[in-house]
Amino acid sequence: MLEFARGQFLWLFALVALFFVVFFLARRWKRATVTYGFIWQRVARRVRPPAWKRLLRLLLTLLVSSAMLSSAALYAAGLQPAAQNETPPLLLFIVIDNSPSMRAFSYTHSQTRQQMAQARARQLLNSLAPQDRACIVHWQLGRPVAGPFLKRGDAAGPAPRTDYALAQTEELAGCFAAVGLPPHFRPAPEAVRAVWLLTDDPPALKSAEAPARLERVAPAARWKSLGGLPGVVETFGEAGENAGFIEAVFKPSPAGSDDRGLLTARLRGQGKAEALYLAFKWDTMEKDARSFELPLKVPHDLDSDGLDLLVRSERDILTLDDFIRVPLPRSPIRRILILRPKGEEPNPLLREGMELLLPGRRIEEREAVAGEGAESDLVVMDRVAAQPRARALLCFGALPPELGEVEPAREAKAGLFEARAQRPWLGFEVPNLQLLAGREAFPLRPGGGLTPLATHIEAGVLLAASTGERDVLYVGYSPRQSNFLFVPEGPTLLQRWLNALLSRESAWIPPLLPMSQTTEINAGAPMALEVCLDPDVGPGYAYGAESYSVMTGLDGRARLGPLEQPGLYRLLHQGRELARFSAYWVDESEQAAAFVPLPLLDEQALVPAAREPTWVDWFPEILLWVALLGLLLEWLLWLAGITD
């Protein structure tokens, strides 16, 4: 509104105002002899100027007023040239490639390819004409996603997250159609829509004709068809070598082995692989081969239960495939707690026996205190009726109250065991116990929660067990007042029970798998599971789900994958961690980080060339000059006495 007040025309209106001031003063101070008789004579005779004078003055007044009003109205309405001669507005789709290869680092520019593409998007946005608009498009889970309409001076926003899914370029046309046109774009002239692709390795595209308004932006050979619209392509980065993992496989060790498994891996590029056990600074291995095998000899009491695989290479341009966290399978028994009666000295034979049977575990030994809780993976209760929280219980001469009661101590002579009835669900065979004897034996009373395994003819049930959520083995002999730890039958029984306990630990899911692979979860029973991504491990800053809900079938099996982000995942059931696994990224076409150099284009050519002014642009000013000349002519005629 009020565009007539533009600065270059203000002086014309100032001259008009000055004319009226001078005209008023001149008419007021003009010398004339006026008497009452003169006035009466003119009134009585009704003296009027001649008709031609009145007509001339009327025409001059109409000319001046119509010219001034028309000029003011045209400026206020914003007179424009004909629609067919207007410059059409531009809607520019800026498509930013956010595939993994765009995270490659350019040592020349000290930036990643994505950072350079984002800076270029800001340049394009600031190079638009005032009436133009832009829309930034990126990829999310393989599909194009468009942002809001932006004008010159608006913020381009942060760089998009990395999208590991394959880009579906055929969906660009639907995305552009869904965006439509900005609200202020008028139906005529038809807006120009174009695409500006920022990438590192453009796909094969068909040629397209340049829009009439954007012919100065790029040569004809640079115009391609993108989503059904004409567009240009710019690339960012530099060629370089990428070293990383292309395969990693974990093979579990057999039951009873001291190894935690065997890790095999294959590499690309010229880097060297390093294996670093978590929480260990002295045990780092370096592998120079393109493929290698690594036996995992990790102590069972390692709390972090992890191994980091790293690839180190000079001037490595892409780091997304340089790191894999290997979650080592958790041993069901990592910590052992030995509880003894209050006031007794530690039993070194019992501790040494556990160290031999379960090497590498952390063993703690203390007196049992009433009301004090006890928690560990395996609790050895030496004639102590405590209620510990444990994965497994080894009870000598005492039981937690909920499992049963024992009778007073009595002597048990050797060679008086009845024939053994084997229990298939135990997972091991009970050895011959005829050589066992002791001055203190505590038989098990009937009616408890344990299943008898061996019965002494004189003493009663001296061996019982149970399996389930908690494995329990009851031995009625006292470690101090019997030969249980000295004859082969005792340690053999404990070794078989512990091996069965270790082998029953189910493998829920492989600890290593490619994120694009589908794998099977074996829960053993129907249940609802949750899979959560650890935000502190992995490359991060990517699109994709970070948690999944999994419902197993009636057989306890379910399929998981493919996953949308690499990293360390945790398998949970009702908040309790069941297993951990790492999903690593492998895509050899993206890992190659290919680069096709294309020179940058002139973004200043987005602004249309200045239009040559025509008489339409000058018409309001011409009318103003006509009004000014009419006023001047009327003034001169009045001074000459032609008009009154």
C-alpha positions in Angstrom: 0.0 0.0 0.0 0.9 3.7 -0.5 3.7 2.8 -2.9 3.3 6.3 -4.4 5.3 7.5 -1.5 8.5 6.0 -2.8 11.5 8.3 -2.2 12.3 9.1 -5.8 8.9 10.8 -6.3 8.5 12.6 -3.0 10.0 15.8 -4.5 7.2 16.1 -7.0 4.6 16.2 -4.3 6.7 18.7 -2.4 6.6 21.0 -5.5 2.8 20.7 -5.7 2.5 21.7 -2.0 4.9 24.6 -2.7 2.8 25.7 -5.6 -0.4 26.0 -3.5 1.5 28.1 -0.9 2.8 30.5 -3.5 -0.6 30.7 -5.3 -2.4 31.5 -2.1 0.1 34.2 -1.1 0.1 35.8 -4.6 -3.7 36.0 -4.7 -3.8 37.5 -1.2 -1.3 40.3 -1.7 -2.1 41.4 -5.3 -2.7 45.2 -5.3 -6.1 46.3 -6.4 -8.4 49.4 -5.8 -11.7 48.2 -4.4 -14.5 50.5 -3.3 -18.0 49.8 -2.0 -19.4 51.1 -5.2 -17.2 48.7 -7.2 -18.4 45.8 -5.1 -22.1 46.8 -5.4 -21.8 47.3 -9.1 -20.4 43.8 -9.6 -23.0 42.2 -7.3 -25.9 44.1 -8.8 -24.9 43.5 -12.3 -23.9 39.9 -11.6 -20.7 40.3 -13.5 -19.3 37.0 -14.5 -16.2 36.1 -16.4 -16.7 35.2 -20.1 -17.7 31.6 -20.8 -14.4 30.7 -22.5 -12.5 31.7 -19.4 -14.8 29.6 -17.2 -14.5 26.7 -19.5 -10.7 27.0 -19.7 -10.4 27.1 -15.9 -12.7 24.1 -15.6 -10.7 22.1 -18.0 -7.4 22.9 -16.3 -8.9 22.0 -12.9 -10.3 18.7 -14.2 -6.9 17.9 -15.9 -4.9 18.6 -12.8 -7.2 16.8 -10.4 -7.7 13.7 -12.6 -3.9 13.4 -13.3 -3.0 13.7 -9.6 -5.7 11.3 -8.5 -4.8 8.8 -11.2 -1.1 8.9 -10.4 -1.8 8.4 -6.7 -4.2 5.5 -7.4 -1.8 3.7 -9.7 1.0 3.9 -7.2 -1.2 2.8 -4.4 -2.5 -0.2 -6.4 1.0 -1.1 -7.5 0.8 -0.9 -11.3 2.5 -3.9 -12.8 3.3 -4.9 -16.4 1.1 -7.5 -18.1 1.1 -11.0 -16.6 2.7 -12.5 -19.6 5.7 -10.1 -19.1 6.2 -10.9 -15.4 9.1 -13.0 -14.1 7.6 -16.2 -12.7 8.5 -17.1 -9.1 10.8 -20.0 -8.3 10.3 -23.0 -6.0 13.7 -24.7 -5.5 13.8 -28.2 -4.0 17.3 -28.5 -2.4 17.8 -32.3 -2.0 20.6 -33.2 0.5 22.1 -36.7 0.3 22.4 -38.0 3.8 23.6 -41.5 3.0 26.4 -43.0 5.1 29.1 -42.1 2.5 28.3 -38.4 3.1 29.9 -38.8 6.5 33.3 -39.2 4.7 35.9 -36.7 5.8 37.6 -34.3 3.4 41.1 -33.6 4.6 41.4 -30.7 2.1 38.4 -28.9 3.5 38.6 -30.3 7.1 34.9 -31.1 6.9 32.7 -34.0 6.1 30.8 -34.1 2.8 27.6 -33.6 4.6 28.8 -30.5 6.4 29.9 -29.0 3.1 26.5 -29.9 1.5 24.7 -28.2 4.4 26.8 -25.1 4.0 26.0 -25.1 0.3 22.3 -25.3 1.1 22.6 -22.2 3.2 24.3 -20.4 0.2 21.5 -21.4 -2.1 18.8 -20.2 0.3 20.5 -16.8 0.7 20.7 -16.4 -3.1 17.0 -16.5 -3.8 15.0 -13.6 -5.0 12.5 -12.0 -2.5 9.5 -13.6 -4.2 11.2 -17.1 -4.5 10.9 -20.0 -2.0 13.0 -23.1 -1.3 12.2 -26.5 0.3 15.0 -28.7 1.8 14.5 -32.4 1.1 16.4 -35.3 2.8 16.0 -39.0 3.2 14.5 -40.8 6.1 14.3 -44.6 6.2 14.8 -44.6 2.4 12.0 -42.1 1.6 12.2 -38.4 0.8 11.0 -36.0 3.5 10.4 -32.3 2.7 10.7 -29.5 5.1 8.8 -26.2 5.3 8.9 -23.4 2.7 11.9 -21.1 3.2 12.7 -17.7 1.9 15.9 -15.8 1.6 17.4 -15.1 5.1 15.7 -18.1 6.8 17.8 -20.6 8.7 18.4 -23.9 6.8 18.4 -25.8 10.1 20.8 -28.6 11.3 22.2 -31.2 9.0 20.0 -34.2 8.6 20.8 -37.5 10.4 22.4 -40.3 8.6 20.0 -42.6 6.8 21.3 -46.2 6.4 18.3 -47.3 4.3 18.6 -47.4 0.5 17.3 -44.2 -1.0 14.1 -44.7 -3.1 14.7 -42.0 -5.7 11.5 -43.0 -7.6 9.5 -41.5 -4.7 10.8 -38.0 -5.3 8.1 -37.2 -7.8 5.4 -38.0 -5.2 7.2 -36.0 -2.6 7.4 -32.9 -4.9 3.7 -33.3 -5.9 2.7 -33.5 -2.2 4.5 -30.3 -1.3 2.6 -28.2 -3.8 3.2 -24.5 -4.1 3.6 -21.8 -1.5 0.4 -20.0 -0.6 1.5 -16.6 -2.0 2.3 -18.0 -5.5 -0.4 -16.9 -7.9 -1.8 -19.2 -10.5 -0.4 -17.1 -13.3 2.3 -16.9 -14.3 3.0 -20.5 -13.6 5.8 -21.0 -11.0 9.1 -22.5 -12.0 10.0 -25.6 -10.1 13.5 -27.0 -10.1 15.7 -29.4 -8.1 19.3 -28.8 -6.8 20.8 -32.1 -5.7 23.8 -32.0 -3.2 25.6 -35.4 -3.1 29.0 -37.1 -3.6 28.2 -39.8 -6.2 25.1 -38.9 -8.3 23.1 -41.8 -9.8 22.5 -42.2 -13.5 19.9 -39.5 -14.5 18.2 -38.6 -17.8 18.8 -35.3 -19.4 16.3 -32.5 -19.1 15.7 -29.1 -20.6 16.6 -26.1 -18.5 13.7 -23.8 -17.4 13.7 -20.4 -19.3 14.4 -18.5 -16.1 17.3 -20.7 -15.0 19.2 -21.0 -18.3 22.1 -19.0 -16.8 22.5 -21.3 -13.8 24.2 -24.2 -15.6 25.1 -25.4 -19.1 22.5 -27.5 -20.9 24.6 -30.8 -20.3 24.3 -30.3 -16.5 20.5 -30.3 -16.4 19.0 -33.7 -15.4 15.6 -35.0 -14.6 15.0 -35.5 -10.9 11.6 -36.6 -9.8 10.0 -35.4 -13.0 11.5 -31.9 -12.6 14.5 -30.3 -14.2 17.5 -30.1 -11.8 21.2 -29.8 -11.4 23.7 -31.8 -9.4 26.7 -30.7 -7.3 29.1 -33.0 -5.6 31.2 -32.5 -2.4 34.2 -34.2 -0.9 37.3 -35.8 -2.4 38.5 -39.2 -3.4 40.1 -41.3 -0.7 40.7 -44.7 0.9 38.3 -46.2 3.4 39.4 -49.0 5.7 36.8 -50.9 7.7 35.1 -54.2 8.6 33.0 -56.0 6.0 32.3 -59.1 8.1 32.5 -60.2 11.8 31.3 -63.6 13.0 31.3 -64.9 16.6 31.5 -68.7 17.3 30.7 -69.8 20.8 33.1 -72.1 22.6 32.0 -75.6 23.6 30.7 -76.3 27.0 33.5 -76.5 29.7 36.0 -74.6 27.6 38.0 -71.8 29.2 37.7 -69.7 26.0 34.8 -67.4 25.6 34.5 -68.0 21.9 36.2 -67.5 18.5 35.9 -64.3 16.6 36.6 -64.1 12.8 36.6 -60.9 10.8 37.3 -59.6 7.3 38.5 -56.0 6.5 38.6 -53.7 3.5 41.2 -51.2 2.7 44.8 -50.9 4.1 44.1 -50.5 7.8 45.1 -52.6 10.7 42.7 -54.2 13.1 43.0 -53.9 16.9 41.1 -55.9 19.5 40.8 -54.2 22.9 39.3 -56.0 25.8 37.2 -53.6 27.9 38.6 -52.8 31.3 42.0 -54.1 30.2 44.9 -51.9 29.2 47.5 -54.6 28.9 45.8 -57.0 26.5 45.5 -55.3 23.1 46.1 -57.3 20.0 46.9 -56.0 16.5 46.0 -57.8 13.3 47.6 -56.8 10.0 45.9 -59.3 7.7 42.7 -58.7 5.7 41.0 -61.6 7.6 41.9 -63.1 11.0 40.7 -65.4 13.7 40.9 -64.4 17.4 40.3 -66.8 20.3 38.7 -64.8 23.1 40.5 -65.7 26.3 38.7 -63.4 28.7 38.5 -64.0 32.5 35.0 -64.9 33.5 34.9 -62.3 36.2 35.2 -59.4 33.7 32.4 -57.1 34.6 32.1 -55.2 31.3 31.9 -58.4 29.2 33.0 -56.7 26.1 35.5 -56.5 23.3 36.1 -53.5 21.0 37.3 -54.2 17.4 38.9 -51.1 15.8 40.4 -50.4 12.4 43.2 -47.8 12.3 44.4 -46.4 9.0 46.2 -43.2 8.0 43.8 -40.7 6.2 40.8 -43.0 6.6 37.9 -40.9 5.2 35.0 -42.9 6.7 34.8 -44.0 10.3 31.3 -45.5 10.4 32.7 -49.0 9.7 35.8 -48.7 11.9 34.3 -49.9 15.2 32.4 -52.9 16.4 31.5 -53.6 20.0 31.5 -57.4 20.6 29.4 -58.3 23.6 30.9 -61.4 25.0 28.4 -64.0 26.2 27.8 -63.7 29.9 28.8 -66.7 31.9 26.0 -67.8 34.3 28.6 -68.0 37.1 31.0 -65.1 37.4 31.0 -64.5 41.1 31.1 -67.1 43.9 30.2 -66.5 47.5 31.1 -69.0 50.3 29.1 -68.6 53.5 30.4 -70.3 56.7 29.0 -70.5 60.2 29.8 -67.6 62.5 33.0 -68.1 64.5 34.6 -70.7 62.2 37.8 -70.2 60.3 37.7 -70.3 56.5 37.9 -73.7 54.9 40.9 -73.5 52.4 40.1 -76.8 50.8 36.6 -75.7 49.9 37.9 -72.5 48.3 40.7 -74.2 46.4 38.2 -76.8 45.1 35.9 -74.0 43.7 38.9 -72.3 42.1 39.8 -75.6 40.4 36.3 -76.3 39.3 35.5 -72.7 38.1 38.8 -71.0 37.2 38.9 -67.3 36.7 35.9 -66.5 38.8 35.8 -64.0 41.6 35.4 -65.8 44.9 34.4 -64.1 48.2 34.2 -65.9 51.5 32.6 -64.6 54.8 30.6 -65.5 57.8 26.9 -65.7 57.6 25.2 -63.0 59.6 21.5 -63.2 60.6 19.4 -60.7 58.7 22.1 -59.7 56.3 21.4 -60.4 52.6 23.7 -62.4 50.4 23.8 -62.1 46.6 26.0 -63.7 44.0 25.9 -66.0 40.9 26.8 -69.1 42.9 26.4 -69.2 46.7 28.1 -72.1 48.5 26.3 -72.6 51.9 28.5 -74.5 54.4 26.0 -75.7 57.1 24.3 -72.2 56.9 20.5 -72.0 56.4 20.5 -68.5 54.7 18.2 -67.1 52.1 20.6 -65.7 49.5 19.7 -64.3 46.0 21.7 -66.4 43.5 21.5 -68.1 40.2 22.6 -71.4 41.7 23.0 -72.8 45.2 25.4 -75.5 46.5 24.3 -76.5 49.9 26.3 -78.6 52.4 24.3 -79.8 55.3 21.7 -76.9 55.3 19.0 -75.5 53.1 17.0 -72.3 52.8 13.7 -72.8 54.6 11.6 -72.7 51.5 13.4 -75.6 49.9 13.1 -78.0 52.9 14.5 -79.1 56.2 17.4 -81.3 57.3 17.7 -83.7 60.2 20.3 -83.6 62.9 23.8 -84.8 62.1 24.7 -88.4 62.1 27.5 -90.7 60.9 27.4 -92.1 57.4 29.7 -95.0 56.6 31.1 -95.8 53.1 29.6 -98.4 50.8 26.0 -98.2 52.0 24.3 -96.2 49.2 21.3 -97.7 47.5 21.1 -98.2 43.7 20.9 -94.8 42.0 17.9 -93.8 39.8 19.2 -91.4 37.1 17.2 -88.3 36.3 17.4 -87.2 32.6 16.4 -83.6 33.4 19.6 -83.2 35.4 21.8 -83.1 32.4 24.5 -85.3 33.9 25.0 -88.7 35.4 25.4 -89.1 39.2 28.7 -90.9 39.8 29.2 -93.9 42.1 29.2 -92.6 45.7 30.1 -95.8 47.6 33.5 -94.3 48.8 31.9 -91.3 50.4 31.9 -91.3 54.2 31.6 -88.8 57.0 31.3 -88.3 60.8 28.7 -85.5 60.1 26.0 -86.2 57.6 22.7 -84.2 57.5 20.0 -86.2 55.8 17.1 -84.5 54.0 13.7 -84.7 55.5 10.9 -85.9 53.2 8.5 -83.3 51.8 10.9 -80.6 50.6 11.2 -79.0 47.2 14.2 -81.1 46.1 14.3 -84.4 44.2 16.4 -87.1 45.9 19.3 -88.4 43.9 21.1 -90.8 46.3 20.0 -92.4 49.6 22.2 -93.8 52.3 20.9 -97.0 53.9 21.5 -95.9 57.4 21.6 -92.0 57.2 18.9 -91.3 54.6 18.8 -88.9 51.6 22.2 -87.3 51.3 22.0 -86.0 47.8 19.2 -84.0 46.1 18.8 -81.4 43.4 16.4 -79.2 41.5 16.5 -77.1 38.3 14.5 -74.2 37.0 14.9 -70.5 37.6 17.4 -71.4 40.3 19.6 -74.6 40.2 20.1 -76.2 43.6 22.4 -79.1 44.6 22.2 -80.4 48.2 25.0 -82.5 49.6 24.4 -83.9 53.1 28.1 -84.2 54.0 30.0 -81.6 56.0 33.1 -80.4 54.0 35.1 -80.5 57.3 33.9 -83.8 58.8 33.8 -86.0 55.7 36.0 -87.2 52.8 33.8 -85.5 50.2 36.5 -83.2 48.9 39.2 -85.9 49.1 37.9 -88.9 47.2 37.3 -88.6 43.5 33.5 -89.0 43.7 32.9 -85.7 45.5 34.7 -83.3 43.0 33.4 -85.4 40.1 29.9 -84.9 41.2 30.4 -81.1 41.6 32.2 -80.9 38.2 29.3 -82.7 36.4 26.7 -80.5 38.1 28.5 -77.3 37.2 29.1 -78.4 33.6 25.3 -79.1 33.2 24.6 -75.7 34.8 26.9 -73.9 32.4 25.6 -75.7 29.3 21.9 -75.0 30.2 22.5 -71.2 29.7 20.6 -70.7 26.4 21.9 -68.6 23.5 19.1 -66.1 23.0 20.6 -64.4 20.0 24.0 -64.3 18.2 26.2 -61.6 19.7 27.2 -60.3 16.3 25.0 -59.8 13.2 24.8 -57.4 10.2 22.0 -54.8 10.8 20.4 -55.8 7.4 20.0 -59.4 8.4 17.0 -61.1 10.0 17.9 -63.4 12.9 15.9 -65.7 15.2 15.4 -65.3 18.9 15.0 -68.4 21.0 13.4 -67.6 24.3 12.4 -71.2 25.2 8.9 -70.1 26.2 6.3 -67.6 25.0 7.0 -64.1 26.3 7.0 -60.4 25.4 10.5 -59.1 24.8 11.9 -55.6 24.2 15.0 -54.7 22.2 16.7 -51.4 23.0 19.6 -49.6 21.4 22.4 -48.4 23.8 22.7 -44.7 23.0 26.3 -44.6 24.3 27.7 -47.2 22.0 27.9 -46.8 18.2 28.1 -44.1 15.6 24.8 -42.5 16.6 23.0 -39.5 14.9 21.0 -41.6 12.5 17.4 -42.1 11.5 15.7 -45.3 12.7 13.9 -47.0 15.6 15.8 -47.3 18.8 13.6 -49.9 20.5 11.4 -52.8 19.3 8.7 -54.8 21.0 8.9 -58.5 20.1 6.3 -61.2 20.9 7.4 -64.7 20.6 5.3 -67.6 19.3 4.1 -70.5 21.4 7.4 -72.2 20.9 9.3 -69.2 22.3 10.8 -68.2 18.9 10.6 -64.9 17.1 12.4 -63.2 14.2 14.1 -59.9 14.6 15.4 -57.6 11.8 16.4 -56.0 9.8 17.5 -53.2 12.2 17.6 -49.5 11.2 20.6 -48.4 13.1 24.0 -50.0 13.9 25.1 -50.3 17.5 24.8 -52.3 20.7 21.4 -53.6 21.6 20.0 -55.1 24.8 17.3 -57.8 24.9 15.1 -57.3 27.9 12.2 -59.1 29.5 10.2 -57.1 32.1 13.2 -54.8 32.6 15.7 -57.7 33.1 18.5 -58.0 30.6 18.6 -61.4 28.9 21.3 -60.8 26.3 23.2 -58.3 24.3 24.2 -58.2 20.7 25.8 -55.8 18.2 24.4 -54.9 14.8 27.1 -53.7 12.5 26.7 -51.8 9.2 27.9 -53.4 6.0 27.2 -51.9 2.6 30.2 -52.2 0.3 28.9 -49.7 -2.3 28.5 -47.0 0.4 31.7 -48.1 2.2 33.6 -47.4 -1.1 32.7 -43.7 -0.5 32.9 -43.0 -4.3 33.3 -39.5 -5.4 32.5 -37.9 -8.8 33.9 -34.4 -9.1 31.5 -31.8 -10.5 32.3 -28.1 -10.4 30.1 -25.8 -8.4 27.5 -23.7 -10.2 26.8 -20.0 -10.0 24.1 -19.7 -7.4 23.8 -15.9 -8.1 22.1 -16.8 -11.4 19.0 -17.9 -9.4 18.0 -14.2 -9.2 16.3 -13.3 -12.6 18.0 -10.7 -14.8 16.7 -7.1 -14.4 13.8 -6.3 -16.7 14.0 -3.3 -19.0 11.5 -0.6 -17.9 8.6 0.2 -20.3 6.1 3.1 -20.6 3.9 1.2 -18.1 6.5 1.7 -15.4 6.8 5.4 -16.1 3.0 6.1 -16.6 2.3 7.2 -12.9 5.2 9.6 -13.1 4.0 11.0 -16.4 0.6 11.7 -14.9 2.3 13.5 -12.0 4.2 15.7 -14.4 1.1 16.5 -16.3 -0.6 17.6 -13.1 2.4 19.7 -12.2 2.4 21.4 -15.6 -1.3 22.0 -15.5 -1.0 23.8 -12.2 1.9 25.9 -13.6 -0.2 26.8 -16.6 -3.1 27.8 -14.5 -0.8 30.0 -12.4 0.7 31.7 -15.5 -2.8 32.4 -17.0 -3.9 33.9 -13.8 -0.8 36.1 -13.6 -1.4 37.3 -17.2 -4.9 38.2 -16.4 -6.5 35.8 -18.8 -8.3 34.0 -16.0 -9.6 35.4 -12.7 
